[in-house]
Structures are given as C-alpha cells and as structure tokens.
Amino acid sequence: MDTLKVGVVGLGYTVGVAKRHIAAYKATEGVKITALYDIIDGRAADYAQKSSLDPSVVCSSLEQLFERVDALSITVPNYMHGDIVKKAVDHNKHFICEKPMALTHKEAQDIYNYVKNHKNKVVSLIGFNYRDIPAMRYAKSIIDSGKIGKVYTCVQQLGGSRIADPQGVMREWRMDLKQSGTGALADFGCHILDLSDFLLSGTNGKIKQVQGFKNTFIKERNRIGGGGRDPVTNEDCTVFNAITESGTLLSFHTSRIGMTNESLQIIAEGGMLVFNSGTEGKLGIQLKDKNGRYTGPMAFEDVPAEFQEGKNGKGLVLELLKCIREGAKPERDLEQGVYIQYLLDKINESMEKGTTLTI
Ligand SMILES: NC(=O)c1ccc[n+]([C@@H]2O[C@H](COP(=O)([O-])OP(=O)(O)OC[C@H]3O[C@@H](n4cnc5c(N)ncnc54)[C@H](O)[C@@H]3O)[C@@H](O)[C@H]2O)c1
C-alpha cells in the first residue's frame, strides 16, 4: 500500500499541540511526514530538529507544503482554521483540523458548506481526540451493550493549570475573543461535549436544553513581546448543565486557570463508571447486585487491548488512513464539528442571557 505523505501547519508557541500530531504520525505505519510549515520563521526547523525529522521537511510557504503532501494536520489558532481548511480542499488534500472547528456556529457552517460543495472530495476530521482515551472507548462499549442500562447522570470536568500564573503567562491568542472565540468553553468544553455526545447520544438521546455560567477572573495579561497589558476578552472558567431528550442530566466544569484532574462519572440504573487522571488509565466499574443495591468497592479494571489502538493521539491518524483507504465516513467529521460548535454557541448564549435555552 502507498505511503501517505503528511504535513503539519502551525508548529506551536503556547501548547504546541502539533507535537502530538507529529508523534502520532511518526508512530503510525504507512505514514511519512514530508512537510512542516509555520508562519514564524525558524519554528518549523526547530520542531523538525526536536522531533528528529530530516531538515528537508521544513517548508518556506504553505504552497510548498501542499506540493509535498497528501494530507495535513491544521494546528493553527482557532481563527485561522477556516482559511487553511479551504486552501487544503482547493489543493485536494485530506486533513485533520484541530478543535474547535471555528469561532462560531455560523463560521463552522460556512466552512462545512465550502468543503461539502467543493469539486474536490477529501477526507476531513476534527480533532476530538478525547474519544481515543482507551477507557472512554471501553466505557462506550459498556453503555452500548446495555449492561448498565439507562444513564441517569454524567458529570465531567476538564481543564488545566498551565496559564494560572497571571503575571508570567502572557496574553495568548486563546485569551482573545476574536482569535479563540470563547475561552475555557472553546478550549475544553468542546472536548467534553463531544465526549458526552459520543458516549451517550446513541442510547440516551441528544442534548435538548442547556444552561450555564462563566467568569473571567484574570482580566488582563502582559502583552507578548512587552509594551503593556491587554484585556482578556473571554472566560477563564465555566460551569454548565444540559439535559438529553431521554432525561439524562449532564453537568460540566471547565477551567484554564487551575484544575487538578480530568474526570468523568456516569451513574446509570445498573451501575456506575468512573474515569479520572488518578485512575491510571483504568476504568472504575461498579455494578448493582440483583437486588438493585451497590455492595462492595468499585473495581478499577485495565482497559482491554481492543480499545487501546488509538491511544497517544494515534486514533485520529488511524481514522484518517482508514477513511482515505476504504472510503469510510469519519466518525468525527465536519458535521460533528458544526454540531459541537452549535452547542458551544447555545451554551455561551445561555451564559450571557442567564437563561435556559432549548436546542
Ligand atoms: N486536541 C487538543 O487536545 C488540543 C490541545 C491544544 C490545542 N488544541 C488546538 O490546536 C490549535 C493550536 O493550539 P496550540 O495551543 O498548539 O497553539 P500554539 O499557539 O502553540 O501554536 C500555533 C502555531 O500556529 C502558527 N501559525 C499561526 N498562524 C499561522 C498560519 N497562518 N500559517 C502557519 N502557521 C501559523 C503560530 O506561529 C504557532 O506556532 C488550536 O485550535 C487549539 O484549540 C487542541
């Protein structure tokens, strides 16, 4: 089978998620990195060196990258996604675009329409990679099997502490409404919304109502490069709730200025499932006994090998390869990107209006 030639656009200055894409491509058979490009001179060369790639992969323009690849990862700030996606399709290249798909639902819909109506037909994925955590795939198989029955509640939190320091961390693009869209909601909320949709919508229905709150606690930051301070124009933390068509209650918590743990807790009529960073990749499972009672402690199970394939970022790459080779429809396609963007917009609207909104 032919080797898939891949590239990465936007190597990284803040989180640098590109390094995960590079590592996943390097770890996948049948794929070869042939191009890296960043708008800042020297950054692609730096990443090539750090990733032990041949310096010849460094490109001096986006055009040059397109000449050298069959597919690319788009790992630039959120406001640039649409522009590069459209150019990728114009050049007939498959792509994985990082999340969130766009700044707003309207923009996401515009990108979707452009790709869908284009004469070039490419495989396109949005980087909802939390689905590839092996414990999440295992949890989905348990829920889908009916073993724990109807899900009553699902509680999730996701965030980080990287930018908690109000002085040392500069005002990054993700703290600007015009470059990021919402803040913690766009950064982390989109992952946990996608996860709840992935895990629950098939058995417990789609989200039908949302409500939430947000706050910006660090209101200004030092300007990158010095010369003053700039306002932070999107939120640091959110809490939001939702209810699905079948009555499952969902609760979410995101923070970019301090969070110890990513976690998921599912409580269902027949048992509970728990995953968090402290469970060392295992899935906590506690089933009720035949009398409907919880007895004994929760067991933390190793995740079976069949759910491990996509870990460490490989899931997106394997899905890209499979869809290109077999013509399969991606599970996290642009439609999913648009849907999650719609939820993000509605939740943000609910936060701004202080009301519950129907989807
Ligand atoms: N899936 C995840 O878990 C995850 C984690 C972090 C970030 N992300 C997403 O990845 C994207 C990148 O985030 P990051 O934190 O890695 O950003 P970053 O700030 O670390 O890197 C972005 C890079 O893009 C480059 N860039 C900007 N415009 C460009 C252009 N027009 N052409 C080429 N290069 C350009 C910048 O110079 C920078 O090096 C965002 O959409 C973010 O939401 C996803």
The ligand as an ORCA input file, in Angstrom:
! r2SCAN-3c Opt
* xyz 0 1
  N      -6.953     18.480     20.856
  C      -6.336     19.010     21.886
  O      -6.246     18.405     22.944
  C      -5.714     20.386     21.739
  C      -4.786     20.828     22.675
  C      -4.232     22.097     22.493
  C      -4.612     22.906     21.422
  N      -5.533     22.423     20.541
  C      -5.957     23.235     19.390
  O      -4.866     23.276     18.482
  C      -4.785     24.548     17.835
  C      -3.403     25.128     18.119
  O      -3.266     25.357     19.506
  P      -1.815     25.458     20.187
  O      -2.079     25.727     21.624
  O      -0.980     24.305     19.814
  O      -1.293     26.788     19.509
  P       0.154     27.400     19.560
  O      -0.015     28.843     19.899
  O       1.054     26.600     20.462
  O       0.684     27.195     18.066
  C       0.060     27.726     16.943
  C       1.131     27.896     15.865
  O       0.474     28.276     14.658
  C       1.332     29.184     13.966
  N       0.501     29.910     12.998
  C      -0.410     30.887     13.217
  N      -0.976     31.261     12.058
  C      -0.408     30.513     11.086
  C      -0.570     30.440      9.674
  N      -1.441     31.225      9.026
  N       0.158     29.561      8.986
  C       1.080     28.762      9.621
  N       1.284     28.801     10.948
  C       0.545     29.654     11.676
  C       1.910     30.032     15.092
  O       3.070     30.704     14.681
  C       2.159     28.978     16.172
  O       3.464     28.453     16.070
  C      -5.939     25.365     18.399
  O      -7.032     25.260     17.547
  C      -6.251     24.692     19.727
  O      -7.594     24.853     20.147
  C      -6.065     21.183     20.669
*
